[in-house]
Amino acid sequence: MRNTGQLPQYLVENAIHAIIDRDTFTAVQTEIARRRELGARANWSIETVALTSKIKRVRGAA
């Protein structure tokens, strides 16, 4: 049963050991953001041309 404020709530920090360390997590998140910014150019297996990632389909448009 979900506690939506009927009982006291507690925040427990560092109770479970992390699978990866904070530095690795931060480095991976930075790389994900870099690749998102590059778009299709981040993946060498995708053939790109001058207008790749410039023209985008609008959702809902046919």
ZIDANOR-V960409 format. One record per residue. RES is the residue in three letters. BURIAL is + if it has 9 or more other ideal C-beta (glycine too) atoms within 8 Angstrom, else -. Layout:
res=(RES/RES)
burial=(BURIAL/BURIAL)
This chain:
res=(MET/ARG/ASN/THR/GLY/GLN/LEU/PRO/GLN/TYR/LEU/VAL/GLU/ASN/ALA/ILE/HIS/ALA/ILE/ILE/ASP/ARG/ASP/THR/PHE/THR/ALA/VAL/GLN/THR/GLU/ILE/ALA/ARG/ARG/ARG/GLU/LEU/GLY/ALA/ARG/ALA/ASN/TRP/SER/ILE/GLU/THR/VAL/ALA/LEU/THR/SER/LYS/ILE/LYS/ARG/VAL/ARG/GLY/ALA/ALA)
burial=(-/-/-/-/-/-/-/-/-/-/-/-/-/-/-/-/-/-/-/-/-/-/-/-/+/-/-/-/-/-/-/-/-/+/+/-/-/-/-/+/-/-/-/-/-/-/-/-/-/-/-/+/-/-/-/-/-/-/-/-/-/-)
